[in-house]
Amino acid sequence: MVRLEHVNLVMKNIQPTLDFLLTAFPEWRVRGEGNMAWGSAENGTSRDWLHVGDDDYYLTLNSNAVGEIRDTKGIQPGVAHMGFVVDDLQALIDRLLVKGFVVDIKGRNHPFRKTVYYNDPAGFQFEFLEYSSEDPAEKNMYGGESGDLEKKVTPII
């Protein structure tokens, strides 16, 4: 068996991203946290870190980044977004809206899935997907989309 256990993210300040994630996933919790030296002797810093997630999967958030994050609309190398499957996409949208988070992109219409993208306060982009089929041929169907991407909207899905 192969599965992705965690993703390690570095940002200037942990708290805004932590607030975003705990709003998106209220069942998640901070699993552990601490402080450590990071980098080489000539280019090092002290960094706070924490693991946020559940017993099986988590994101590592690290503080004290230097520089700017990759522009998710640009063509620079790096992570474009992270995708999470949820059972109730509208409930997630509603929770985030109450906290002031607005959908950055609503995905194109697809017969077996709905998608929205958010940029968190640190600039990371998260995709949230809800599948309407368990059939792999349907939920993993490439093509079949209609309509345009909608940007900076709060969709009623």
Secondary structure, 3 states (H helix, E strand, C coil): CCCCCEEEEECCCHHHHHHHHHHHCCCCEEEEEEEEEEECCCCEEEEEEEEEECCCCEEEEECCCCCCCCCCCCCCCCCCCEEEECCCHHHHHHHHHHCCCCCCEECCEECCEEEEEEECCCCCEEEEEEECCCCHHHHCCCCCCECCCEECCCCCC
